[in-house]
Amino acid sequence: MVMRITQDDQSRIAQAIAAAEAATSGEIFCVVSRRVSSYGDVALAWSAAAALILPALLIPFGFEGVWPFGGGWEAAHESGLTVGRALGGYVAVQAAVFAGVLLLSLIPTVRRWMTPGGLRRARVRRAALQQFLAHGVHVTRERTGVLIFAALDDHQVELIADEGIHAQVDQGVWGDAVAALTTEMKAGRPAQGFEIAIGQCGQVLARHFPPRTDNPNELPDHLVIL
């Protein structure tokens, strides 16, 4: 199922950000990315490993890498020709396995299964940090910006809080917001997930960073879709 975020969803998220920020001097910034990486290196690694290992595993079962073309009578002493055909057949099987695994990796679900969870988390984290810096979430007056980042194809959610928040807030408090957004994304309700996560982040920020007398909106409230 391809998740869609409609204009109405974006309006709901923007309203949730504005409402949460009304009670705090902190800033909440939300980004959604369809994918953070093609993971082409992972697909190539799986394909190469399969091409090297699978044909070798077939040898104990009688696979001799016989060239699939030709045939007929041969002189037994023509060992060079026979070995050449066997090697050619083995290479052909390796090429077929490589191509087959590479084609399978084009299926998003298969590609996600091939990619180690730790690698996906690391690349989503890196993409979130890039967005954190690119949109200036780190340059608010009191360093109290929070980025909520969702990677749709990776099925990953990342939350990054700036330095000013780290000094006063236990990072474990963000777990409920991440869990809520993850649950709603799985259910195909991205707007509701963001609304809940934004509300929970706003409550944390309001407790530690109440609004100032002058409380400008330092970051846009709209959802950024990559």
C-alpha positions as CSV (number, residue, x, y, z in Angstrom):
1,M,0.0,0.0,0.0
2,V,1.4,3.4,-1.0
3,M,0.8,5.9,1.8
4,R,-0.6,9.2,0.7
5,I,-0.5,12.5,2.6
6,T,-3.2,14.7,1.4
7,Q,-3.6,18.5,1.5
8,D,-6.1,18.0,4.4
9,D,-3.5,16.0,6.3
10,Q,-0.9,18.7,5.8
11,S,-3.3,21.3,7.1
12,R,-4.1,19.2,10.2
13,I,-0.4,18.8,10.9
14,A,0.3,22.5,10.5
15,Q,-2.5,23.3,12.9
16,A,-1.2,20.8,15.4
17,I,2.3,22.4,15.3
18,A,0.8,25.9,15.7
19,A,-1.3,24.8,18.7
20,A,1.6,23.0,20.4
21,E,4.0,26.0,19.9
22,A,1.5,28.4,21.4
23,A,2.4,27.1,24.8
24,T,6.1,27.0,24.5
25,S,9.2,28.9,23.3
26,G,10.3,25.7,21.6
27,E,9.9,24.9,17.9
28,I,8.6,21.7,16.3
29,F,9.5,20.9,12.7
30,C,8.1,17.9,10.7
31,V,9.5,16.2,7.6
32,V,8.3,13.2,5.7
33,S,10.6,11.4,3.2
34,R,9.5,8.7,0.7
35,R,12.9,7.1,0.9
36,V,16.3,8.0,2.3
37,S,18.4,5.7,0.2
38,S,18.1,3.3,-2.8
39,Y,20.2,0.8,-0.9
40,G,21.7,-0.2,-4.2
41,D,24.9,-1.3,-2.4
42,V,22.9,-3.7,-0.3
43,A,21.2,-5.2,-3.4
44,L,24.6,-5.6,-5.2
45,A,26.1,-7.2,-2.1
46,W,23.3,-9.8,-1.8
47,S,23.4,-10.5,-5.5
48,A,27.2,-11.0,-5.5
49,A,27.1,-13.2,-2.4
50,A,24.3,-15.3,-3.9
51,A,26.2,-15.7,-7.2
52,L,29.3,-16.9,-5.4
53,I,27.7,-19.2,-2.8
54,L,24.5,-20.8,-4.3
55,P,26.2,-22.5,-7.3
56,A,28.9,-23.8,-5.1
57,L,26.3,-25.3,-2.7
58,L,24.8,-27.2,-5.6
59,I,28.0,-29.1,-6.4
60,P,27.5,-31.8,-3.7
61,F,24.2,-32.5,-5.3
62,G,25.8,-33.4,-8.6
63,F,25.9,-30.0,-10.3
64,E,28.9,-29.9,-12.6
65,G,28.4,-26.6,-14.3
66,V,27.8,-28.2,-17.7
67,W,27.5,-25.8,-20.6
68,P,23.8,-25.7,-21.5
69,F,24.4,-25.5,-25.2
70,G,25.8,-28.1,-27.6
71,G,26.0,-31.8,-26.6
72,G,26.5,-35.0,-28.5
73,W,29.5,-37.3,-28.6
74,E,32.9,-36.1,-27.4
75,A,36.3,-37.8,-27.2
76,A,37.2,-38.5,-23.6
77,H,40.7,-37.1,-24.0
78,E,39.4,-33.7,-24.9
79,S,39.6,-32.7,-21.2
80,G,40.5,-29.1,-22.0
81,L,37.3,-28.6,-24.0
82,T,35.2,-30.3,-21.3
83,V,36.7,-28.2,-18.5
84,G,36.2,-25.1,-20.5
85,R,32.5,-25.9,-21.0
86,A,32.1,-26.7,-17.4
87,L,33.6,-23.4,-16.3
88,G,31.5,-21.6,-18.9
89,G,28.4,-23.3,-17.5
90,Y,29.3,-22.4,-14.0
91,V,29.8,-18.8,-14.9
92,A,26.5,-18.7,-16.7
93,V,24.7,-20.1,-13.6
94,Q,26.4,-17.4,-11.5
95,A,25.3,-14.7,-13.9
96,A,21.8,-16.0,-13.8
97,V,21.7,-16.1,-10.0
98,F,23.2,-12.6,-9.8
99,A,20.6,-11.2,-12.2
100,G,17.7,-13.0,-10.5
101,V,18.6,-11.7,-7.0
102,L,19.1,-8.2,-8.3
103,L,15.7,-8.3,-10.0
104,L,14.1,-9.5,-6.8
105,S,15.7,-6.7,-4.9
106,L,13.7,-4.2,-7.0
107,I,10.6,-5.2,-5.1
108,P,10.4,-2.7,-2.2
109,T,9.4,-5.3,0.4
110,V,12.2,-7.6,-0.6
111,R,14.7,-4.8,-0.6
112,R,13.6,-3.8,2.9
113,W,14.0,-7.5,4.0
114,M,17.5,-7.6,2.5
115,T,18.6,-4.5,4.3
116,P,19.7,-4.9,7.9
117,G,17.6,-3.0,10.4
118,G,20.7,-1.3,11.9
119,L,21.7,0.0,8.5
120,R,18.2,1.4,7.8
121,R,18.1,3.1,11.1
122,A,21.6,4.6,10.6
123,R,20.7,6.0,7.2
124,V,17.3,7.3,8.4
125,R,19.2,9.0,11.3
126,R,21.7,10.5,8.9
127,A,18.9,11.8,6.6
128,A,17.1,13.3,9.6
129,L,20.3,15.0,10.8
130,Q,20.7,16.5,7.3
131,Q,17.2,17.9,7.4
132,F,17.7,19.2,10.9
133,L,20.7,21.2,9.7
134,A,19.3,22.1,6.3
135,H,16.2,23.7,7.7
136,G,17.9,25.5,10.5
137,V,16.3,23.6,13.4
138,H,19.6,24.0,15.2
139,V,19.7,27.8,15.0
140,T,16.6,28.8,17.1
141,R,17.4,31.4,19.8
142,E,17.6,29.0,22.8
143,R,18.4,25.9,20.8
144,T,15.0,24.4,21.6
145,G,14.1,22.9,18.2
146,V,12.7,19.4,17.7
147,L,12.6,17.6,14.4
148,I,10.1,14.8,13.8
149,F,11.1,12.8,10.8
150,A,9.3,9.9,9.1
151,A,10.8,7.7,6.3
152,L,7.9,6.0,4.6
153,D,9.6,3.3,2.6
154,D,12.0,2.5,5.4
155,H,9.2,2.3,8.0
156,Q,11.3,4.4,10.4
157,V,10.6,7.4,12.6
158,E,13.3,9.6,14.0
159,L,13.1,12.4,16.5
160,I,16.0,14.9,17.1
161,A,16.0,17.5,19.9
162,D,18.5,20.3,19.9
163,E,21.2,21.1,22.6
164,G,19.1,23.4,24.7
165,I,16.6,20.6,25.2
166,H,19.2,17.9,26.0
167,A,20.4,19.9,29.0
168,Q,17.0,19.8,30.7
169,V,15.0,16.9,29.2
170,D,15.6,13.2,29.6
171,Q,15.7,11.8,26.1
172,G,13.6,8.9,27.1
173,V,10.5,11.1,27.2
174,W,10.4,11.2,23.4
175,G,9.8,7.5,23.2
176,D,6.0,7.8,23.5
177,A,5.9,10.3,20.7
178,V,7.9,8.1,18.4
179,A,5.9,5.1,19.3
180,A,2.6,6.9,18.7
181,L,3.7,8.1,15.3
182,T,5.0,4.7,14.3
183,T,1.8,3.0,15.3
184,E,-0.4,5.4,13.3
185,M,1.9,5.2,10.3
186,K,1.5,1.4,10.3
187,A,-2.2,1.9,10.4
188,G,-2.2,4.3,7.4
189,R,-3.1,7.3,9.5
190,P,-0.1,9.7,9.1
191,A,-1.9,12.9,10.0
192,Q,-3.3,11.4,13.2
193,G,0.2,10.1,14.1
194,F,1.8,13.4,13.6
195,E,-0.9,15.2,15.6
196,I,-0.4,12.9,18.5
197,A,3.4,13.1,18.4
198,I,3.4,16.9,18.0
199,G,1.0,17.2,20.9
200,Q,3.2,15.0,23.1
201,C,6.3,16.9,22.1
202,G,4.5,20.2,22.8
203,Q,3.6,19.1,26.3
204,V,7.2,18.3,27.1
205,L,8.4,21.6,25.7
206,A,5.8,23.5,27.5
207,R,6.8,22.1,30.9
208,H,10.5,23.0,30.4
209,F,10.3,26.0,28.0
210,P,7.3,28.2,28.6
211,P,6.6,30.9,26.0
212,R,8.5,34.1,26.3
213,T,7.1,37.6,26.3
214,D,8.3,37.9,22.7
215,N,7.6,34.5,21.2
216,P,8.3,34.6,17.4
217,N,7.6,31.6,15.2
218,E,11.2,30.8,14.2
219,L,10.5,27.9,12.0
220,P,7.6,27.2,9.4
221,D,4.7,25.2,10.8
222,H,4.0,23.3,7.6
223,L,5.0,19.7,6.9
224,V,7.9,19.3,4.6
225,I,7.5,16.4,2.1
226,L,10.6,15.3,0.3
